[in-house]
Amino acid sequence: MTGSSLLAGPDPRAGAEGLQHHLGRVGPLPAAGPDLIGVIERSGLLGRGGASFPVGTKWRAVASSPGPAVVLANGSEGEPLSRKDQVLMCARPHLVLDGAFLAADAVGADRVVIYLGEDHPEAAAAMTRALQERPADRRRAEIVLAPAGYVTGEESAAVNFVNTGASLPIAVPPRPFERGVDGRPTLVQNVESLAHAALIARRGDEWFRSLGHGSAAGTVLLTIGGAVRYPGVVEVAAGLPVGDVLGLAGGTDGGARAVLLGGYFGSWVEAGEANDLRVDASGLRAAGRSLGCGVLWVLPETASPVAETARVVRYLAGESASQCGPCFFGLRALADACERIAAGSSHGQDLERLRRWSAEVAGRGACRHPDGAVGFLRSALQVFDDEFEAACGRTRAGALRA
């Protein structure tokens, strides 16, 4: 495992690491000193939940807000192609809890919410057992099971669910760091990000930066799937070329048409071009791409890109929170057009409609759901332009099923 830090130690497939073994392996968690947030900032740690926002900047914003804060450790993982958060929580639950309580001390929080997807029972069980091993911490922590769904992990939806029981995004501002759970400043942080912070607190910012390649810092957990020989979750040095990462999964299984980078809110990349890209969130963002939630999904040459696109757009349309017209009606209209093209029953103007409607939907929702959906669609229209233009309607079975 290249550059391993989070999954170093016992084989992750052996189950959850207990508290005593965890402490014996990585040592006790240091106190959150006055410079801890500075250390996190200097480490270059970026959020691993999808937005790649600097973790230290987020912590400092919450710490600077008045009143006692709340930490929400986000392990809902609603992306159908992602498994990395579940693997981490099942194997290293105490590393996640270390990060959550460290963050609470750093930002002045007296309440920690462990927010987990109810459709990930193994991860929920591992985190529950781990918390039971820490009686001193249990007094300020609780586990909340979020309903299954793509948008339940969006930070305002997570806050709304804890507050009201409705897992729906809410309009911002104010943002959670200003007013979140119980109306208090709230740090919503992905569980992988918290686990990295727990190790940085022990080993320092220079250590974390040294794990990456080039200007990238640290390691990243990636879910590799699709047309690869050994799909699964790997931990790799940030900045490693995508081609090398796919090699860790045994390489592609047969011909590869394209790679979906970042999951359903990500983008398609031609297979040859993808091999040379690096798993570096900052570098990808500068190139107009995103590592997203850390998914690399290989589309085989035998699959129909048009049918795959139609299936994913239909799924995302069904996951709308149904609160905004451009999202509720717009995504359904896009899905209908995609399905007509894939079925060979297009009205003739559907391709132009996809291009025009996707531009009209973007930026008009209360949350980023429609933006992510149309970003995925636009990348498909670009990479699979020939296939969409042909619009023959004769498609094969899907290959992107979770």
C-alpha positions in Angstrom: 0.0 0.0 0.0 1.7 3.1 -1.3 2.3 5.9 1.3 0.0 4.3 3.7 -1.0 6.1 6.9 -4.7 5.7 7.7 -4.8 2.0 6.9 -1.3 1.1 8.2 -1.3 -1.6 10.8 -3.7 -4.6 10.9 -5.3 -5.8 7.6 -8.5 -3.7 7.2 -10.3 -6.9 6.3 -9.7 -8.2 9.8 -12.3 -6.0 11.3 -12.3 -3.0 13.6 -9.1 -2.2 15.5 -9.7 -2.1 19.3 -8.8 0.9 21.5 -5.8 -0.6 23.2 -4.3 -1.9 20.0 -4.9 1.4 18.4 -3.2 3.3 21.2 -0.3 0.9 21.3 0.2 1.3 17.5 -0.2 5.1 17.1 0.3 6.4 20.6 -2.0 8.6 22.8 -3.8 11.5 21.2 -2.0 14.8 22.1 -3.9 17.6 23.6 -5.3 20.2 21.2 -2.7 23.0 21.9 -3.1 26.6 20.8 -1.2 26.0 17.5 -3.0 22.8 16.5 -5.2 24.6 13.9 -2.0 26.2 12.5 -0.4 22.7 12.2 -3.5 21.5 10.3 -3.3 24.5 8.1 0.4 24.1 7.4 -0.1 20.4 6.6 -2.0 21.2 3.5 -4.8 18.8 4.5 -7.9 19.2 2.2 -11.3 17.9 3.0 -12.0 14.4 1.7 -15.8 14.7 1.5 -15.9 16.1 -2.1 -15.3 19.8 -1.9 -11.5 19.6 -1.1 -11.8 22.7 1.1 -8.8 23.3 3.4 -9.5 21.6 6.7 -7.5 24.1 8.8 -9.4 27.1 7.4 -12.7 25.4 8.2 -11.6 24.7 11.8 -10.4 28.3 12.3 -13.7 29.7 11.1 -15.7 27.6 13.6 -13.2 28.4 16.4 -13.6 32.1 15.7 -17.4 32.0 15.9 -18.9 33.0 19.3 -20.4 30.5 21.7 -19.8 26.7 22.2 -19.6 24.8 19.0 -20.7 21.4 17.7 -18.6 18.9 15.6 -20.5 16.7 13.1 -18.4 13.9 11.8 -19.9 13.1 8.4 -19.8 9.4 7.5 -23.1 9.2 5.6 -21.3 8.4 2.3 -24.3 8.6 0.0 -22.3 8.3 -3.3 -23.3 4.9 -4.7 -19.8 4.2 -6.1 -17.9 5.1 -2.9 -16.9 2.7 -0.2 -13.8 4.4 1.3 -15.5 6.0 4.4 -17.2 2.7 5.2 -13.9 0.8 5.0 -12.2 3.4 7.2 -14.9 3.3 9.9 -15.0 -0.5 9.9 -11.3 -0.8 10.2 -10.1 2.3 12.1 -13.0 3.6 14.1 -10.8 5.0 16.9 -8.8 7.1 14.4 -12.0 8.7 13.3 -13.1 9.3 16.9 -9.7 10.7 17.7 -10.1 13.2 15.0 -13.6 14.2 16.0 -12.7 14.8 19.6 -9.5 16.5 18.7 -11.5 18.9 16.4 -14.0 19.5 19.2 -11.2 20.5 21.6 -9.6 22.7 18.9 -12.8 24.6 18.0 -14.4 24.8 21.5 -17.2 22.2 20.9 -18.9 20.4 23.8 -21.0 18.2 21.5 -19.9 15.7 18.9 -22.4 14.1 16.5 -21.2 11.0 14.6 -23.5 11.1 11.5 -23.7 7.8 9.7 -25.7 6.3 6.9 -28.3 3.9 8.1 -27.6 1.8 5.0 -24.1 1.1 6.2 -24.8 -1.1 9.2 -21.3 -2.5 9.5 -19.7 0.9 9.8 -22.4 2.0 12.3 -21.8 -1.1 14.4 -18.0 -0.5 14.4 -18.3 3.1 15.4 -20.8 2.3 18.2 -18.6 -0.4 19.7 -15.6 2.0 19.5 -17.4 4.7 21.3 -18.5 2.3 24.0 -14.8 1.6 24.6 -14.3 5.3 25.5 -16.6 6.0 28.4 -15.1 9.5 29.1 -15.9 10.6 25.6 -19.4 9.1 25.4 -20.7 11.9 27.6 -20.3 14.4 24.9 -20.9 12.3 21.8 -23.9 10.7 20.1 -24.4 8.6 17.0 -27.1 9.7 14.6 -28.2 7.4 11.7 -29.0 9.4 8.6 -31.6 8.0 6.0 -30.2 6.6 2.8 -29.9 9.1 0.1 -27.5 11.1 -2.1 -28.2 14.5 -0.6 -28.3 13.5 3.1 -24.5 14.0 3.4 -24.7 17.6 2.1 -23.6 19.6 5.2 -26.8 21.7 5.5 -28.9 18.6 5.0 -27.0 16.8 7.8 -27.5 19.8 10.1 -31.1 20.0 9.2 -31.6 16.3 10.0 -30.0 16.5 13.4 -32.1 19.6 14.2 -35.5 18.6 12.7 -35.4 15.0 11.5 -35.7 16.1 7.8 -32.6 15.3 5.7 -33.2 18.1 3.3 -30.7 20.8 2.3 -31.5 24.3 3.5 -30.8 27.6 2.0 -27.5 29.3 3.1 -26.4 31.7 4.5 -26.0 31.3 7.3 -23.6 28.4 6.8 -23.2 25.7 9.4 -20.0 27.2 10.7 -22.0 30.3 11.6 -25.3 28.6 12.8 -25.8 24.9 12.5 -26.8 22.2 15.0 -28.9 23.8 17.8 -28.2 27.2 16.2 -24.6 26.9 17.2 -21.4 27.2 15.1 -20.9 23.7 13.7 -17.9 22.0 12.1 -19.2 19.5 9.5 -16.2 17.4 8.5 -15.8 14.1 6.6 -14.6 11.2 8.6 -11.5 10.6 6.5 -10.5 14.3 7.0 -10.8 13.8 10.8 -8.8 10.6 10.7 -6.0 12.4 8.9 -6.1 15.2 11.4 -5.6 12.7 14.3 -2.4 11.5 12.7 -1.2 15.0 11.9 -1.6 16.0 15.5 0.7 13.1 16.5 3.3 13.3 13.7 3.3 16.9 12.5 2.6 18.8 9.4 6.0 18.1 7.7 5.4 14.3 8.1 2.0 14.7 6.3 3.3 16.8 3.5 6.2 14.3 3.0 3.7 11.5 2.1 2.6 13.1 -1.1 4.1 13.5 -4.5 5.2 16.9 -5.8 3.1 19.7 -4.3 0.4 17.3 -3.1 0.2 16.5 0.6 -0.6 13.4 2.4 -2.5 10.3 1.3 -6.0 9.7 0.0 -8.4 6.9 0.2 -9.9 5.9 -3.2 -12.6 3.6 -4.3 -11.6 1.9 -7.5 -14.2 0.0 -9.5 -15.7 -0.9 -12.9 -13.5 -2.6 -15.4 -10.5 -3.3 -13.2 -9.3 -6.7 -12.0 -9.4 -6.1 -8.3 -12.0 -3.4 -7.3 -11.9 -2.1 -3.8 -10.5 0.7 -1.6 -6.8 1.7 -1.6 -4.8 4.3 0.1 -2.3 6.1 -2.1 0.1 9.0 -2.0 -1.6 12.2 -3.1 -0.2 13.2 -6.5 0.2 9.7 -7.8 -0.8 9.3 -11.5 -4.2 7.7 -12.1 -2.6 5.0 -14.3 -0.4 3.9 -11.3 -3.4 3.9 -9.0 -5.3 1.6 -11.5 -2.3 -0.6 -11.5 -2.8 -1.2 -7.8 -6.2 -2.7 -8.7 -4.6 -5.0 -11.2 -5.0 -2.7 -14.1 -8.0 -2.6 -16.4 -9.9 -5.8 -17.2 -10.2 -5.6 -20.9 -10.4 -2.3 -22.9 -11.3 0.9 -21.1 -13.4 3.5 -22.8 -13.2 6.2 -20.1 -12.7 6.8 -16.4 -15.3 8.5 -14.2 -13.3 10.7 -11.8 -15.0 11.7 -8.6 -18.2 9.7 -8.7 -21.6 10.8 -9.9 -20.8 14.4 -9.2 -17.5 14.0 -11.0 -16.6 13.9 -14.7 -15.8 11.5 -17.4 -12.2 11.5 -18.8 -10.9 9.7 -21.8 -9.0 6.6 -20.7 -5.7 7.6 -22.2 -5.9 11.1 -20.7 -7.0 9.8 -17.3 -3.8 7.7 -16.9 -1.7 10.8 -16.9 -3.8 12.8 -14.4 -2.7 12.9 -10.8 -4.8 12.3 -7.7 -4.1 15.8 -6.5 -7.2 17.8 -5.6 -5.6 21.2 -6.1 -4.0 20.3 -9.4 -7.2 18.7 -10.7 -9.3 21.8 -9.7 -6.8 24.0 -11.6 -7.5 21.8 -14.7 -11.2 22.1 -14.3 -11.7 18.6 -12.8 -12.3 17.3 -9.3 -11.3 14.3 -7.2 -14.6 14.6 -5.5 -15.3 11.8 -3.1 -12.3 9.8 -4.3 -13.9 7.5 -6.9 -12.1 6.1 -10.0 -14.6 4.1 -12.0 -13.5 2.5 -15.3 -16.0 2.2 -18.1 -15.4 -0.8 -20.3 -15.4 -0.5 -24.1 -18.2 -3.0 -24.2 -20.6 -0.7 -22.4 -22.8 2.0 -24.0 -21.7 5.4 -22.7 -25.1 6.9 -23.6 -27.0 4.3 -21.7 -24.7 4.7 -18.7 -25.1 8.4 -18.7 -28.9 8.1 -18.9 -29.0 5.7 -16.0 -26.9 8.0 -13.7 -28.8 11.1 -14.7 -32.1 9.3 -13.9 -30.7 8.2 -10.6 -29.6 11.8 -9.7 -33.0 13.1 -10.8 -34.6 10.7 -8.4 -32.4 11.9 -5.6 -33.5 15.5 -5.8 -34.8 16.9 -2.6 -37.8 18.2 -4.6 -37.5 21.7 -3.1 -36.5 23.7 -6.2 -38.1 23.7 -9.6 -34.9 23.8 -11.6 -33.7 20.7 -9.8 -37.0 18.8 -9.5 -38.3 19.5 -13.0 -35.0 20.3 -14.7 -33.2 17.0 -13.8 -36.2 14.9 -14.8 -36.4 16.6 -18.1 -32.7 15.9 -18.7 -33.1 12.3 -17.7 -36.1 11.9 -20.0 -34.1 13.3 -22.9 -31.1 11.0 -22.1 -33.3 8.0 -22.0 -35.0 8.8 -25.3 -31.6 9.1 -27.0 -30.3 5.9 -25.4 -33.5 4.0 -26.5 -33.3 5.3 -30.0 -36.6 7.2 -29.7 -35.2 10.7 -29.6 -37.4 13.6 -30.8 -34.5 14.8 -32.9 -33.8 17.9 -30.8 -32.9 16.1 -27.6 -29.2 16.5 -27.9 -29.4 20.2 -28.3 -31.9 20.3 -25.5 -29.5 18.5 -23.2 -26.8 21.1 -23.9 -29.1 24.1 -23.5 -31.1 22.8 -20.4 -27.9 21.7 -18.6 -26.7 25.3 -18.8 -30.0 26.7 -17.6 -30.3 24.3 -14.6 -26.8 25.0 -13.2 -26.5 27.4 -10.3 -30.2 27.7 -9.7 -30.7 25.2 -6.8 -30.8 25.7 -3.1 -27.9 23.2 -2.8 -25.3 21.9 -5.2 -27.2 18.8 -6.3 -28.3 20.2 -9.7 -24.8 21.6 -10.3 -23.2 18.2 -9.7 -25.7 16.4 -11.9 -25.3 18.7 -14.9 -21.5 18.7 -14.4 -21.6 15.0 -14.9 -23.8 15.2 -17.9 -21.8 17.9 -19.6 -18.6 15.8 -19.3 -20.5 12.9 -20.9 -21.6 15.1 -23.7 -18.0 16.2 -24.3 -16.2 12.8 -23.9 -18.9 10.7 -25.6 -19.9 13.3 -28.3 -19.6 10.7 -31.1 -21.8 8.2 -29.3 -24.5 10.8 -28.5 -24.4 12.1 -32.1 -24.9 8.6 -33.5 -27.9 8.1 -31.1 -28.4 4.7 -32.5 -30.3 3.5 -29.4 -28.8 0.0 -29.5 -27.2 -0.3 -26.0 -25.7 -2.9 -23.8 -26.1 -3.7 -20.1 -24.9 -1.0 -17.7 -21.5 -1.1 -16.0 -21.7 1.5 -13.3 -24.0 -0.3 -10.9 -22.8 0.0 -7.3 
